[in-house]
Amino acid sequence: EVDSGQPVSIQAFASSSTLHGLSHIFSYERLSLKRVVWALCFLGSLALLALVCTNRIQYYFLYPHVTKLDEVAATRLTFPAVTFCNLNEFRFSRVTKNDLYHAGELLALLNNRYEIPDIQTADEKQLEILQDKANFRNFKPKPFNMLEFYDRAGHDIREMLLSCFFRGEQCTPEDFKVVFTRYGKCYTFNAGQDGKPRLITMKGGTGNGLEIMLDIQQDEYLPVWGETDETSFEAGIKVQIHSQDEPPLIDQLGFGVAPGFQTFVSCQEQRLIYLPPPWGDCKAVAGDSEFYDTYSITACRIDCETRYLVENCNCRMVHMPGDAPYCTPEQYKECADPALDFLVEKDNEYCICEMPCNMTRYGKELSMVKIPSKASAKYLAKKYNKSEQYIGENILVLDIFFEALNYETIEQKKAYEVAGLLGDIGGQMGLFIGASILTVLELFDYAYEVIKHRLCRRGKCRKNHKRNNTDKGVALSMDDVKRHNPCESIRGHPAGMTYAANILPHHPARGTFEDFTC
């Protein structure tokens, strides 16, 4: 049994290593100032390398990202959905005696004793009508449903819409889909639902989008004798421009359009791409909503508000999806309105909606001009059979179009990936110690050989060798040669026996071993 082969010395390894400076540190010379200086320089470079690599690794685990902004030209663009609501929820003429009996207090038209609260500030004509409707003597109330009330008493698109054009072609009330929001009965143009295709536009600028003229019907506004969520101090409409894949959240995201003005809305489509954790905060998978197929922030908010009201009030508002029963006017006043106001304004922990990883939004620039002009007031009054004052107080024009036929992409990208980390570490290794991946493999290979040899010396790695006297020489150690007469040892062996070269006396190198005699 013999020990396994001894690895080369550290000096021999250092002299052939590709690691810079190692050959100067582990040289065959005696310890000198030169070797000490080389060792200090090498250790200093190694420390700097470790410091820089640690910094790079820490930066990688911060998962940084950058935002790329780009504009892309397009031959055509999908026109967005346009939702608008009259700021007045219910038409005064459509409020019946039964409606007033059930919802009069909710609308602040009656007090809790079914009386008109403020006769002095009431319009004389409206007061007369209201007094007649508020006479509940011998009145037998009928069943009341909030959804039916909103649908029947809300403003009708067939009465509001005076003219409509999309890309120069006339559109009709049938092109608007009814949608209920917190403003009541609203309408969406280009909803892309009920089998209707989404409209596209092939040019930018005015005349290549949607232009509508509306009558907001201020004479139908409910008298305001108190402050409730169902009454409005303003006159006009609320508008939201949004993707067809998300429901409108017009009470929070809409913008106002006033009567007596033509409002131009120049849009640009923005496609946003966010990164999921740990690089970003977007929601990579679709939500578990029962009501919406596509995840969006507005869908999440409406879903959350619905669950909040169902849990706290055991009912839902008219604009909320689901199959829970609609709130009664009493539940609206006592629970639903206060709960929803609290949720929207103060409770930031219950409704936490993450950003979707892909979304489309529309940047807007608004400008306005006064209508009607003095020259057109009489013409419009005659055309629509209204007074000039009525035209100025009730008519508005909304013109929505793309500024140009392009869209903007806002994309989050990983600022530092694995390839960048490896490139930085490799570059720093080359700068400080002149090493590469293969150099590291060299070090591991040599360390493996040293460890293997030490384990073998402890008896953990012994090998059995078969002796073959016919084709192998007898190996003698140098101690054997020193203890015995080499000549007698040689004479004692049979003729023809061969000897390993390491038993021969040392001679100067002459290319071949020379014979010697005893």
C-alpha positions in Angstrom: 0.0 0.0 0.0 1.3 3.4 -0.9 0.0 7.0 -0.3 -1.7 8.8 -3.1 0.3 11.3 -5.1 1.4 14.5 -3.4 0.1 17.7 -5.1 2.6 20.2 -6.4 4.0 22.7 -3.9 2.4 26.1 -3.4 5.3 27.7 -5.1 4.9 25.6 -8.2 1.2 26.3 -8.3 1.7 30.0 -7.8 4.3 30.2 -10.6 1.8 28.8 -13.1 -1.4 30.4 -11.7 -3.2 33.0 -13.7 -4.0 34.9 -10.5 -1.9 38.1 -10.6 0.6 38.6 -7.9 0.5 35.1 -6.5 3.8 34.1 -8.1 5.6 37.0 -6.4 4.1 36.1 -3.0 4.9 32.3 -3.0 8.2 32.3 -4.7 11.2 30.1 -4.0 13.1 33.0 -2.5 13.5 33.5 1.2 11.1 35.9 2.9 12.0 39.4 1.8 10.5 42.9 1.8 9.5 42.4 -1.8 7.3 39.4 -1.0 5.8 41.2 2.0 4.9 44.2 -0.2 3.4 42.0 -2.9 1.4 40.2 -0.2 0.1 43.5 1.2 -0.9 44.8 -2.2 -2.6 41.5 -3.0 -4.6 41.5 0.2 -5.5 45.2 -0.3 -6.8 44.5 -3.8 -8.7 41.5 -2.5 -10.3 43.7 0.3 -11.3 46.3 -2.3 -12.7 43.6 -4.5 -14.8 42.2 -1.7 -16.1 45.7 -0.8 -17.1 46.5 -4.4 -18.7 43.1 -4.9 -20.7 43.4 -1.7 -21.9 46.8 -2.8 -23.0 45.4 -6.2 -24.8 42.5 -4.6 -26.6 44.8 -2.1 -27.7 47.0 -5.0 -29.0 44.0 -6.9 -31.1 42.9 -4.0 -32.7 46.4 -3.8 -34.3 45.3 -7.1 -34.1 48.8 -8.7 -36.1 49.7 -11.8 -36.1 52.5 -14.4 -39.0 54.0 -16.3 -38.8 54.1 -20.1 -40.9 56.7 -21.9 -41.6 56.4 -25.6 -44.0 57.6 -28.2 -45.2 55.1 -30.9 -46.9 56.1 -34.1 -50.0 54.2 -35.1 -52.1 53.9 -38.2 -55.3 53.6 -36.1 -56.3 53.8 -32.5 -59.2 52.4 -30.5 -61.4 55.3 -29.4 -61.9 55.3 -25.6 -65.2 54.8 -23.8 -66.8 58.1 -22.8 -69.1 58.1 -19.8 -71.0 61.2 -18.7 -73.6 61.9 -15.9 -75.9 64.8 -15.3 -74.9 66.3 -11.9 -78.6 66.2 -11.0 -79.7 62.6 -10.3 -83.5 62.8 -10.5 -85.8 64.9 -12.7 -88.2 66.8 -10.6 -91.2 66.1 -13.0 -90.6 62.4 -12.7 -90.8 62.2 -8.9 -94.2 60.8 -8.1 -96.2 61.0 -4.8 -95.1 57.4 -4.0 -91.5 58.4 -4.7 -91.8 61.4 -2.4 -93.4 59.3 0.3 -90.5 56.8 0.4 -87.5 58.9 -0.7 -88.6 62.5 0.2 -86.4 62.6 3.3 -83.5 61.1 1.4 -83.7 63.8 -1.2 -84.1 66.5 1.4 -87.5 67.5 -0.1 -89.3 66.5 3.1 -88.5 66.3 6.8 -89.1 63.3 9.0 -92.7 64.5 9.5 -93.3 64.4 5.7 -93.4 68.2 5.6 -91.7 70.6 3.2 -88.8 71.9 5.3 -88.1 75.4 3.8 -91.0 77.0 2.1 -89.4 80.5 2.0 -86.5 79.5 -0.3 -88.7 77.3 -2.7 -89.5 78.3 -6.2 -93.2 79.2 -6.4 -94.0 76.9 -9.3 -92.0 74.0 -7.8 -93.5 74.6 -4.4 -97.0 74.4 -5.7 -96.3 71.0 -7.4 -94.5 69.7 -4.4 -97.2 70.7 -2.0 -99.7 68.7 -4.1 -97.4 65.7 -4.2 -96.7 65.9 -0.5 -100.3 65.7 0.5 -100.5 62.1 1.8 -104.0 62.2 3.1 -105.8 58.9 2.2 -102.7 57.9 0.4 -101.8 54.2 0.3 -98.1 53.7 -0.4 -97.0 51.2 -3.1 -93.9 49.1 -3.1 -90.8 51.1 -3.8 -87.6 50.0 -5.6 -84.5 52.2 -5.7 -83.3 50.7 -9.0 -86.6 51.4 -10.7 -86.6 54.9 -9.2 -83.2 55.7 -10.5 -83.9 54.4 -13.9 -87.3 56.1 -14.3 -86.5 59.5 -12.7 -82.9 59.8 -14.1 -82.2 62.1 -17.1 -83.1 60.5 -20.4 -80.5 60.5 -23.1 -83.2 60.9 -25.8 -84.2 64.3 -24.2 -80.6 65.4 -23.3 -78.9 64.6 -26.6 -79.4 67.4 -29.2 -76.8 66.4 -31.7 -74.1 63.7 -31.9 -71.3 63.1 -34.4 -68.4 60.6 -34.5 -65.8 61.1 -37.1 -68.3 63.3 -39.0 -71.0 60.6 -39.0 -74.2 61.1 -37.0 -74.7 59.0 -33.9 -78.0 58.4 -32.0 -79.1 57.7 -28.4 -78.9 54.0 -29.2 -75.1 54.3 -29.4 -75.1 55.2 -25.7 -75.3 52.4 -23.0 -77.0 53.1 -19.7 -74.7 52.6 -16.7 -75.4 53.4 -13.1 -72.9 55.2 -11.0 -73.0 57.2 -7.7 -74.4 60.0 -9.8 -77.3 57.8 -10.8 -78.3 57.1 -14.3 -75.4 57.8 -16.7 -74.5 56.9 -20.3 -71.4 55.4 -21.9 -70.5 56.0 -25.6 -68.4 53.3 -27.3 -68.8 50.8 -24.4 -67.8 47.9 -26.6 -70.5 45.7 -25.1 -73.7 44.0 -26.2 -72.0 42.7 -29.4 -71.1 46.2 -30.6 -67.5 46.6 -31.9 -65.1 49.2 -30.4 -64.9 52.2 -32.6 -61.6 53.3 -34.0 -60.2 56.6 -35.3 -57.6 57.0 -38.1 -56.8 60.7 -37.7 -56.1 63.1 -34.9 -57.6 66.5 -34.3 -61.1 67.9 -34.0 -63.7 66.4 -36.3 -62.1 63.0 -35.9 -63.6 62.1 -32.5 -66.8 62.5 -30.6 -68.8 65.7 -30.6 -72.1 65.9 -28.7 -74.4 68.8 -27.8 -76.4 68.2 -24.6 -79.2 69.9 -22.8 -78.7 69.5 -19.1 -82.3 70.4 -18.3 -81.7 72.7 -15.3 -85.5 73.3 -15.0 -85.7 69.6 -14.0 -83.1 69.9 -11.2 -84.4 69.1 -7.7 -84.8 72.1 -5.3 -81.9 72.1 -2.8 -83.1 72.6 0.7 -80.4 70.6 2.4 -77.1 68.9 1.9 -77.3 65.2 0.9 -75.3 62.9 -1.3 -78.3 62.9 -3.7 -78.5 66.6 -4.2 -76.1 68.8 -6.2 -75.2 72.5 -5.9 -73.6 72.4 -9.4 -75.0 72.5 -12.9 -73.4 70.6 -15.7 -72.2 67.1 -16.4 -69.4 64.9 -15.1 -67.3 63.1 -17.7 -64.8 60.2 -17.5 -62.7 59.0 -20.4 -61.6 55.4 -19.8 -60.8 52.0 -21.3 -63.6 49.7 -22.2 -61.9 47.1 -19.9 -62.6 49.0 -16.7 -65.9 50.3 -15.2 -66.3 54.1 -14.7 -65.6 55.5 -11.3 -66.9 58.9 -12.3 -67.5 60.4 -8.9 -63.8 60.2 -8.1 -62.1 60.3 -11.5 -64.4 62.4 -13.7 -64.0 66.0 -14.8 -66.7 68.6 -15.0 -68.2 70.3 -18.1 -70.2 73.4 -17.6 -73.2 74.6 -19.6 -72.7 77.7 -21.8 -69.3 76.4 -23.0 -67.9 74.2 -25.7 -65.3 72.1 -24.1 -62.4 70.6 -26.2 -60.7 67.6 -24.7 -57.5 66.6 -26.4 -56.5 63.0 -25.5 -53.4 60.9 -25.7 -53.5 57.2 -25.1 -51.0 56.0 -22.5 -50.1 52.4 -22.2 -48.5 51.6 -18.8 -46.5 48.5 -18.1 -45.4 48.0 -14.5 -43.2 45.4 -12.9 -44.4 42.8 -10.3 -42.7 42.4 -7.0 -39.9 42.6 -6.0 -39.0 45.2 -8.7 -42.4 46.9 -8.5 -45.8 46.9 -6.9 -48.2 45.8 -9.6 -50.6 42.9 -9.4 -49.4 40.2 -11.8 -52.4 37.9 -11.6 -56.1 38.7 -12.1 -58.1 39.4 -9.0 -60.7 37.1 -7.4 -63.6 39.5 -8.2 -67.0 37.9 -8.7 -68.2 40.8 -10.8 -65.4 41.8 -13.3 -63.4 39.7 -15.7 -60.5 42.2 -16.1 -58.7 43.5 -13.1 -58.4 47.2 -12.8 -58.1 49.7 -9.9 -61.6 51.0 -10.5 -63.0 47.4 -10.6 -61.2 46.6 -7.4 -62.5 49.8 -5.7 -66.1 49.1 -6.7 -65.8 45.5 -5.7 -64.3 46.5 -2.3 -67.0 49.2 -1.7 -69.7 46.7 -2.5 -68.4 44.1 0.0 -68.0 46.8 2.6 -71.6 47.9 2.3 -73.0 44.4 2.2 -71.0 43.6 5.4 -72.0 46.7 7.2 -75.5 47.5 5.8 -76.7 44.1 4.4 -77.5 45.8 1.1 -75.9 47.5 -1.9 -76.4 50.7 -3.7 -77.9 50.8 -7.2 -74.6 51.2 -9.0 -72.9 48.3 -7.2 -72.7 44.8 -8.8 -73.8 41.6 -7.2 -77.0 39.9 -6.0 -77.4 41.5 -2.6 -80.7 43.4 -2.1 -80.8 47.1 -3.0 -80.7 49.5 -0.1 -84.0 51.1 0.8 -84.1 54.9 1.1 -83.9 54.6 4.9 -80.8 52.4 4.5 -79.3 54.9 2.1 -79.7 57.7 4.5 -78.8 55.9 7.8 -76.1 53.5 6.6 -75.1 53.3 3.0 -74.2 56.9 2.3 -72.3 57.5 5.6 -70.5 54.2 5.3 -69.4 54.8 1.7 -68.3 58.4 2.5 -66.2 57.1 5.4 -64.7 54.4 3.2 -63.8 56.8 0.4 -62.5 59.6 2.6 -60.9 58.0 5.7 -60.6 54.3 5.7 -57.4 53.6 3.7 -56.8 50.1 5.1 -59.9 48.3 4.0 -59.7 49.0 0.3 -56.1 48.4 -0.8 -56.1 48.0 -4.6 -52.8 47.2 -6.3 -51.8 48.6 -9.6 -52.3 46.2 -12.6 -49.2 45.3 -14.5 -50.8 46.4 -17.8 -53.3 49.3 -18.0 -54.4 51.9 -20.4 -55.3 55.5 -19.4 -55.8 58.7 -21.3 -54.0 62.0 -20.7 -56.3 65.0 -21.2 -55.9 68.7 -22.0 -59.0 70.8 -21.7 -59.9 74.1 -23.3 -63.2 76.0 -23.5 -65.0 78.6 -25.6 -68.3 80.4 -24.7 -71.5 79.4 -26.4 -73.7 80.6 -27.7 -72.3 83.7 -29.3 -74.5 86.7 -29.7 -74.8 85.9 -33.3 -75.9 82.3 -32.8 -78.1 82.7 -29.7 -81.3 83.5 -31.6 -80.7 80.8 -34.2 -80.2 78.1 -31.5 -83.2 79.3 -29.5 -85.4 79.1 -32.6 -83.9 75.7 -33.7 -84.6 74.0 -30.3 -87.7 76.1 -29.5 -86.2 77.5 -26.3 -85.4 81.0 -25.0 -82.0 82.5 -25.4 -81.6 82.5 -21.7 -82.4 78.8 -21.6 -79.8 78.1 -24.3 -77.1 79.9 -22.4 -77.9 78.1 -19.1 -78.5 74.6 -20.4 -76.6 73.9 -23.6 -73.1 72.6 -23.7 -70.9 71.0 -26.4 -68.3 68.3 -25.7 -65.6 67.6 -28.3 -63.3 64.7 -27.5 -60.5 63.7 -29.9 -57.0 62.4 -30.1 -54.3 65.0 -30.3 -52.3 62.9 -32.7 -52.4 59.4 -34.0 -49.8 58.0 -31.6 -49.7 56.6 -28.1 -47.3 56.9 -25.3 -45.7 53.9 -23.6 -44.6 54.2 -20.0 -42.8 51.0 -19.1 -40.9 50.0 -16.0 -37.8 47.9 -16.7 -35.4 46.1 -14.4 -32.4 48.4 -13.9 -30.0 45.7 -12.7 -30.3 42.0 -13.7 -28.2 38.9 -13.1 -26.2 39.5 -16.3 -25.3 43.0 -15.1 -24.3 41.7 -11.6 -22.0 39.0 -13.1 -20.5 41.5 -15.5 -19.7 44.0 -12.8 -18.2 41.3 -10.5 -16.2 39.9 -13.4 -14.9 43.4 -14.3 -13.9 44.2 -10.8 -12.1 40.8 -10.5 -10.1 41.6 -13.6 -9.3 45.1 -12.4 -8.2 44.3 -8.8 -6.7 40.8 -9.0 -6.6 39.9 -12.7 -8.8 36.9 -12.2 -11.6 35.2 -14.2 -14.0 32.3 -13.7 -11.2 29.9 -14.8 -8.9 31.4 -12.3 -11.4 30.6 -9.6 -11.6 27.0 -10.9 -7.8 26.8 -10.7 -7.9 27.7 -7.0 -10.7 25.2 -6.3 -8.8 22.5 -8.2 -5.6 23.1 -6.2 -7.5 23.2 -2.9 -9.2 19.9 -3.8 -5.9 18.3 -4.4 -4.4 19.5 -1.1 -7.4 18.4 0.9 -7.4 15.0 -0.9 -3.8 14.5 -0.1 -4.2 15.3 3.6 -7.1 12.9 3.9 -5.1 10.2 2.2 -2.2 10.8 4.7 -4.7 10.1 7.5 -5.5 6.7 6.1 -8.8 7.6 4.5 -7.6 7.1 1.0 -5.4 4.0 0.6 -5.0 2.1 -2.6 -4.0 -1.5 -3.1 -1.5 -2.2 -5.9 -0.8 -5.6 -7.3 2.8 -6.5 -7.6 4.0 -7.7 -11.0 7.6 -8.8 -10.8 7.9 -9.6 -14.5 7.1 -6.2 -15.9 7.7 -3.8 -12.9 10.9 -2.9 -11.1 11.3 -3.2 -7.3 10.9 0.2 -5.8 13.4 0.8 -2.9 13.4 3.9 -0.7 16.5 6.0 -0.3 16.7 4.8 3.3 17.2 1.3 2.0 20.0 2.5 -0.2 21.7 4.3 2.7 21.3 1.4 5.2 22.6 -1.3 2.9 25.5 -1.7 0.5 24.0 -0.9 -2.8 26.4 -3.2 -4.6 25.5 -6.2 -2.4 21.9 -5.4 -2.8 22.1 -5.5 -6.5 24.2 -8.7 -6.5 21.6 -10.4 -4.4 18.9 -10.0 -7.1 18.5 -12.3 -10.0 19.9 -11.4 -13.4 17.6 -9.5 -15.6 15.9 -7.8 -12.7 15.2 -4.1 -13.5 15.4 -1.3 -11.0 13.5 1.9 -10.7 15.5 5.0 -11.5 15.0 6.5 -8.1 17.4 3.9 -6.5 20.4 5.0 -8.5 23.0 7.3 -7.0 22.6 10.9 -7.9 24.6 11.9 -10.9 24.7 15.1 -12.8 22.1 15.2 -15.6 23.6 13.8 -18.8 20.4 13.0 -20.6 20.5 9.3 -19.7 21.4 7.2 -16.7 24.9 5.7 -16.8 25.9 2.2 -15.7 28.1 2.0 -12.7 30.2 -0.8 -11.1 30.7 -1.7 -7.5 
